[in-house]
Amino acid sequence: TITDYNSFRQHFHELLSTIFLKRMSELLTDENIPEKKKSFCIHVLSDSFISATEHWLTGKEKLTAEEFCEYLQFILNKIGSVHEAESFRKHHS
């Protein structure tokens, strides 16, 4: 099931949290951000992606699998791009 114990949501959240923890750690290496704040960001991102995926799986989002994956990848790339641009500006201003 999507929401019960040992559900898709629970399993996917654990998987995404691991991925986002790695990605956020890569993005936030040059900044002194408290672990609590990083953890919160990871949780929010994971929940957002899970909700979007649940909507897509239940047919509430009318996208092909390719479109859905492309859009999620776009978001992840933008997160990285924004951080890289800010980091560049900070180090070259």
N, C-alpha and C positions, 0 to 999 in steps of 0.2 A: 504494500500500500504506500501511499504518498506521505501520510502523516502519523501513522501508528508507531508503536515501539519498534525499534529496528527498521524504521521506515526509510524510504528514499530520502526524505528531508534530513533525517539524522545522519545517515551514511554520507550523503552528498555534502552536508555541512562540515563533517570531519575532513573529508577529502579537500574541499575548497579552503578550509582554514589552513591546512598544510601548505597548499599552493600559494595562498595569499600571504602567509607568514614568510615564505621564502621570497616572494616578489616584493613585499613591503620592506623586508630586511635589506634587499638589494637597493631599493629606491631610497631608503632612509639612512644609508650608511654614513653620510657626511653630516648628519644633523643629530643634535642631542635631544632626541624625542623620548620622553618617558615610556617605559614598557607598557604601562597602563593605557596610554594614549594609542600606541601601536596596536595593542590587543583590541581596543575598541574599534579602530579603523578596520581591522581584519574581520571582526564580527559583523560590522555593518556591510562591508563589501560582500562577505559570504552570504548574508541574509538576502541582499539585493539580487545576487546571481541566482540563488535558490528560488526566490519568488518568481523571477523572470522565467526560470526553467520550468517551474510548476505550471505557470500560466501557459507556457508553450506546450508542455506535455498534455495538458487537459484541453487543448484546443482553443484557449482564450486568445492566444496570439496566432494570427494567421500568417505564419512565416514557414518557408521550407526549412529543412534541417540546415542546408547550406547558408541560407540567409541568417538564421538564428546564430549559428556558429560564427559567421562573419561579423555580425553585430557585437557579439560578446568579445571577440578578438579585437575589434575596433576600440572598444572601451578600455580593455587592458593596455593596448598600445598607447592610447591617449593618456592614461594614467602615467605611464613611463615617460612619454614625450613631455608632458607638463613638468614633471619633476626634473628631467634633464635640462629643459630650458631655464627653469628657475636656478638650478645649480650652476649652469653656465653663466647666467647673468650675475649671480652672486660672486663667482670667482673672477669675473672679467670686468667688474665695474669699479 
